[in-house]
Amino acid sequence: MQTLFTILHILISLFVIVVVMAQPAKVQGLSSAISGGAQTFFGKNKARTYEGKLQKATTIAMILFVITSLALGYFANK
């Protein structure tokens, strides 16, 4: 069972790395001040965009990462 969680943990961690690297950088600057109005207009549809899907995938992957980390810690002390 520990081997299964170890393999699953490695795969999830690789997925987290890929998803985080695929997200665009959020740089604050003059362009964000100019496009601030457009962000509020399109903000309600953000979950449907590519960025929204990446954020949701990152959240789910991180939750799974924590669960597998806890499971591996449990099996290590068993």
C-alpha positions in Angstrom: 0.0 0.0 0.0 2.9 2.4 0.8 4.3 1.8 -2.7 1.0 2.7 -4.3 0.9 6.0 -2.3 4.5 6.7 -3.1 4.0 6.3 -6.9 0.7 8.3 -6.7 2.6 11.1 -4.7 5.3 11.3 -7.3 2.8 11.5 -10.2 0.8 14.2 -8.4 3.9 16.2 -7.6 5.0 16.2 -11.2 1.5 17.2 -12.3 1.6 20.1 -9.8 4.9 21.3 -11.2 3.6 21.2 -14.8 0.3 23.0 -13.9 2.1 25.7 -11.9 4.6 26.3 -14.7 1.8 26.6 -17.3 0.1 29.4 -15.4 0.9 32.9 -16.7 2.8 35.3 -14.5 0.9 37.9 -12.5 3.1 40.9 -12.8 1.8 44.2 -11.4 2.6 47.2 -13.6 1.3 49.9 -15.8 -0.5 47.5 -18.0 -2.6 46.1 -15.2 -3.7 49.6 -14.2 -4.9 50.3 -17.7 -6.7 47.0 -18.1 -8.2 47.0 -14.7 -11.7 47.8 -16.0 -11.6 44.9 -18.4 -10.7 42.5 -15.6 -13.7 43.4 -13.6 -16.0 43.0 -16.6 -14.6 39.5 -17.5 -14.0 38.5 -13.9 -17.3 36.7 -13.6 -16.4 34.4 -16.5 -12.9 33.7 -15.2 -13.7 30.1 -14.1 -14.4 29.2 -17.7 -11.1 30.6 -19.1 -7.8 28.7 -19.4 -6.4 30.4 -16.4 -9.5 29.5 -14.3 -9.2 25.9 -15.3 -5.5 25.9 -14.4 -6.2 27.4 -11.0 -8.9 24.8 -10.3 -6.5 22.0 -11.4 -3.8 23.4 -9.2 -6.1 23.5 -6.2 -7.3 19.9 -6.7 -3.7 18.7 -7.3 -2.5 20.4 -4.1 -5.3 18.9 -2.0 -4.4 15.4 -3.4 -0.7 16.2 -2.7 -1.4 16.9 1.0 -3.6 13.8 1.3 -0.9 11.6 -0.1 1.7 13.3 2.1 -0.4 12.6 5.1 -0.9 9.0 4.0 2.8 8.5 3.5 3.5 9.9 6.9 1.0 7.5 8.4 2.5 4.5 6.7 6.0 5.6 7.7 5.1 5.5 11.4 3.1 2.3 11.2 
